[in-house]
Amino acid sequence: MKVLLLNGSPHAKGSNYIALQEMVKVFHQNEIETEVIQVGNQAVRGCMACGYCFEHGKCVIDDLVNEIAPKFEAADGLVVSSPVYYASANATLIALLDRLFYSTSFDKTMKTGASVVTARRGGLSSTFDELNKYFTICGMPVASSQYWNSLHGNNAGEAVQDEEGLQIMRTLAANMSFLMKSIALGKEKYGLPEKEERIGTNFIR
């Protein structure tokens, strides 16, 4: 099994790195392969709503989004991590996620998702909610921990002192490992849930 982890911080070895590495240790203990991709320091622009991806199966902007897409498709789980800026996620990460989820047509049903947020002090809950919406719009079960998935620290040196936050990361990875393995067994025995034909209702007609 494999988990793809996206670090949405511009700092390669900052608080988000500490959070994700704590999870990686537990994934490896559960014999789950991991790949961490640095996103927050990349130049990623937002969606242009051009419709190119509908016809070609990939984004018209050939950058990190198209590079990550096949890795996302092959993964059993996705972890998205972001620092908190003005009570919301890093704009670069949001631009990437908007295009990644919109431009990929593969079925994401029952891939497990988890979001992780870090901050010096506040704004974590709103950012956590923002990131989880990418999973819940496409049938991805959301892994949870013993508390909301947050780690406090203005930098890596402070983050390693948040013992509760580090425990939250370990618990999250353990729960996510269990969930992915359970889903794999369920798919083997029962298959994926049958889907109805999609209904789209506009509020203004």
Secondary structure, DSSP 8 states (H G I E B T S, - for coil): -EEEEEE--S-TTSHHHHHHHHHHHHHHHTT-EEEEEE-TTS---------HHHHHSS-SS-SHHHHHHHHHHH-SEEEEEEEEETTEE-HHHHHHHHHHHHH--S--TT-EEEEEEEESSS-HHHHHHHHHHHHHTTT--B---SS-SEEE-SSHHHHTT-HHHHHHHHHHHHHHHHHHHHHHHHHHHH-S----------S--
